Amino acid sequence: DAGVIQSPRHEVTEMGQEVTLRCKPISGHDYLFWYRQTMMRGLELLIYFNNNVPIDDSGMPEDRFSAKMPNASFSTLKIQPSEPRDSAVYFCASSWGMGGTYEQYFGPGTRLTVT
Amino acid sequence: GENVEQHPSTLSVQEGDSAVIKCTYSDSASNYFPWYKQELGKGPQLIIDIRSNVGEKKDQRIAVTLNKTAKHFSLHITETQPEDSAVYFCAASNDMRFGAGTRLTVKP
């Protein structure tokens, strides 16, 4: 397996623009997680899905952020409108089961810069 | 939700020395404690984990110890090498929240 795939790897956009980050989890994994990483706040869990259903979105900062998982092999994280404070590295991770091995496999991340 | 505290935030050691990173957690129901290593420009990667029915686990030069009574667990790296330089994160299972991270630097 190629691992968790994220696109784009880098995104530079202007304030107010819509940004869409994409993730393809490892085949067979039933959990998908979105994280945001900054120097100030560390690694923050934004939302996670189980079998394509959002389970906990309490980490989503505000209504400008939304995430979807239309099927088992694809998820998006959308920011609309984007703001400079959204600049961060966004990671997607997937895992098989919560009570099992629980190991999360992280993608390479998307570095977002909002100017 | 779970609150995971990690210390120290930075750690510098000489090659060959040992390094210890400590984490405490708040939810006594937590039963799985992983450690992740993040190298520059990459996503975190699991290096070792421990479950609550075990007090210690070792894998070559790395080991993790767990004290459920005190609600803390530690990562031990022996005979450190420059390639161990990275940021290390702990987590506790019930909330999938990570500690703040420890930047380990191993000086050759």
Contacts between the chains, C-beta under 8 A, distances in Angstrom:
chain1	res1	chain2	res2	distance
A	4	B	43	7.7
A	33	B	96	7.0
A	42	B	98	6.8
A	42	B	99	7.8
A	42	B	100	4.7
A	42	B	101	5.7
A	43	B	44	7.3
A	43	B	89	6.3
A	43	B	98	4.5
A	43	B	101	7.0
A	45	B	96	5.5
A	45	B	97	6.3
A	45	B	98	7.7
A	48	B	96	6.9
A	91	B	43	5.3
A	91	B	44	7.6
A	93	B	43	7.3
A	102	B	32	5.3
A	102	B	34	6.9
A	102	B	49	7.4
A	102	B	93	6.4
A	103	B	34	6.8
A	103	B	46	4.7
A	103	B	49	7.0
A	104	B	34	7.9
A	104	B	44	7.8
A	104	B	46	7.2
A	106	B	43	3.0
A	106	B	44	5.2
A	106	B	45	6.9
A	107	B	43	5.7
A	108	B	41	7.9
A	108	B	42	6.3
A	108	B	43	5.7
A	109	B	42	7.7
A	109	B	43	5.5
